């Protein structure tokens, strides 16, 4: 049995981060490609970040834009925040699990193929 579980739960709720956030997990794209896009919008207002992602030619912009829109929707619906006051406080892309596949090569050998995935997290905050 867990000890002091009610006290621990109360402590976690009290010290939880109250900023709106959204996470997309197991995105089938390399973290290296996503980080280039993520660095473009870090610290920008939510409106400006959405505009940058909409018109940027990178393939990683689509999933990052989805996560950004989800975080904005969470801020509006769950925390009653105004869309115009939001900015991207934190955004990062972590490495997810790698799918390991093999490609047939000459003389009956095989070479590995690593299909990488990433987890994208967006944390918004209000401009003070």
C-alpha positions as CSV (number, residue, x, y, z in Angstrom):
1,X,0.0,0.0,0.0
2,X,1.1,3.5,-0.7
3,X,1.9,5.6,2.3
4,X,0.6,9.2,2.7
5,X,-1.0,9.0,-0.7
6,X,-3.6,11.7,0.0
7,X,-0.9,14.1,1.3
8,X,1.2,13.4,-1.8
9,X,-1.7,14.0,-4.1
10,X,-2.6,17.2,-2.5
11,X,1.1,18.4,-2.7
12,X,1.3,17.5,-6.4
13,X,-2.0,19.4,-7.2
14,X,-0.8,22.4,-5.2
15,X,2.6,22.6,-6.9
16,X,1.4,21.6,-10.4
17,X,2.3,23.8,-13.4
18,X,-0.9,25.9,-14.1
19,X,0.2,27.0,-17.6
20,X,-1.7,25.6,-20.6
21,X,0.2,22.9,-22.5
22,X,-0.3,20.2,-25.1
23,X,1.8,17.2,-26.1
24,X,1.9,15.1,-29.3
25,X,3.6,11.8,-28.9
26,X,5.1,9.2,-31.3
27,X,5.2,11.7,-34.3
28,X,6.9,9.8,-37.1
29,X,9.6,12.3,-37.8
30,X,13.1,12.7,-36.6
31,X,13.7,14.9,-33.6
32,X,16.5,16.7,-35.5
33,X,14.0,17.9,-38.2
34,X,11.4,19.0,-35.6
35,X,13.9,21.0,-33.5
36,X,14.7,23.3,-36.5
37,X,11.0,24.3,-36.6
38,X,10.6,24.4,-32.8
39,X,13.5,26.9,-32.5
40,X,11.8,29.2,-35.0
41,X,8.8,29.9,-32.8
42,X,10.2,29.7,-29.3
43,X,9.4,32.9,-27.4
44,X,7.0,34.3,-30.0
45,X,3.3,35.2,-29.5
46,X,0.9,32.5,-30.3
47,X,-0.6,34.3,-33.2
48,X,2.9,35.1,-34.7
49,X,4.0,31.5,-34.1
50,X,0.9,30.1,-36.0
51,X,1.6,32.4,-38.9
52,X,5.3,31.3,-39.1
53,X,4.3,27.6,-39.0
54,X,1.5,28.1,-41.6
55,X,3.9,29.6,-44.3
56,X,7.1,27.8,-43.5
57,X,8.0,25.0,-46.1
58,X,9.3,22.5,-43.5
59,X,7.5,19.2,-43.2
60,X,7.7,19.4,-39.4
61,X,5.5,22.5,-39.3
62,X,2.3,20.5,-39.7
63,X,2.5,18.5,-36.5
64,X,4.0,21.4,-34.5
65,X,1.1,23.7,-35.7
66,X,-1.4,21.0,-34.5
67,X,0.2,20.9,-31.1
68,X,0.3,24.7,-30.9
69,X,-3.4,25.0,-31.8
70,X,-4.3,22.3,-29.2
71,X,-2.4,24.2,-26.5
72,X,-4.2,27.4,-27.5
73,X,-7.6,25.6,-27.3
74,X,-6.7,24.2,-23.9
75,X,-5.9,27.7,-22.7
76,X,-9.2,29.1,-24.0
77,X,-11.5,26.3,-22.9
78,X,-9.9,25.0,-19.7
79,X,-8.3,28.1,-18.2
80,X,-10.4,31.0,-19.7
81,X,-7.3,32.7,-21.1
82,X,-7.5,35.2,-24.0
83,X,-5.9,34.0,-27.3
84,X,-4.2,37.4,-28.0
85,X,-2.3,37.4,-24.6
86,X,-0.6,34.0,-25.1
87,X,3.0,33.4,-26.0
88,X,5.1,30.2,-26.4
89,X,6.9,30.0,-23.1
90,X,8.5,26.6,-23.6
91,X,8.5,24.3,-26.6
92,X,10.7,21.2,-27.1
93,X,10.9,18.0,-29.0
94,X,12.2,14.9,-27.3
95,X,13.2,11.6,-28.9
96,X,10.6,8.8,-28.9
97,X,11.1,5.2,-29.5
98,X,12.9,4.1,-32.7
99,X,11.3,1.5,-35.0
100,X,14.0,-0.8,-36.3
101,X,13.6,-2.2,-39.8
102,X,16.0,-4.0,-42.2
103,X,16.6,-3.6,-45.9
104,X,17.8,-6.5,-48.0
105,X,21.2,-6.1,-49.4
106,X,23.5,-8.0,-51.7
107,X,24.6,-11.6,-50.9
108,X,21.8,-12.2,-48.5
109,X,22.9,-9.6,-46.0
110,X,20.8,-6.9,-44.5
111,X,21.4,-3.3,-43.4
112,X,19.4,-1.6,-40.6
113,X,16.9,1.2,-41.1
114,X,16.0,3.3,-38.0
115,X,12.6,5.0,-38.3
116,X,12.8,7.7,-35.6
117,X,9.9,9.2,-33.7
118,X,9.6,12.3,-31.5
119,X,7.4,13.8,-28.8
120,X,6.5,17.5,-29.2
121,X,5.5,19.6,-26.1
122,X,4.2,23.2,-26.2
123,X,3.7,25.2,-23.0
124,X,2.1,28.6,-23.3
125,X,1.9,31.5,-20.9
126,X,0.2,34.9,-20.6
127,X,2.0,38.1,-21.3
128,X,2.1,40.0,-18.0
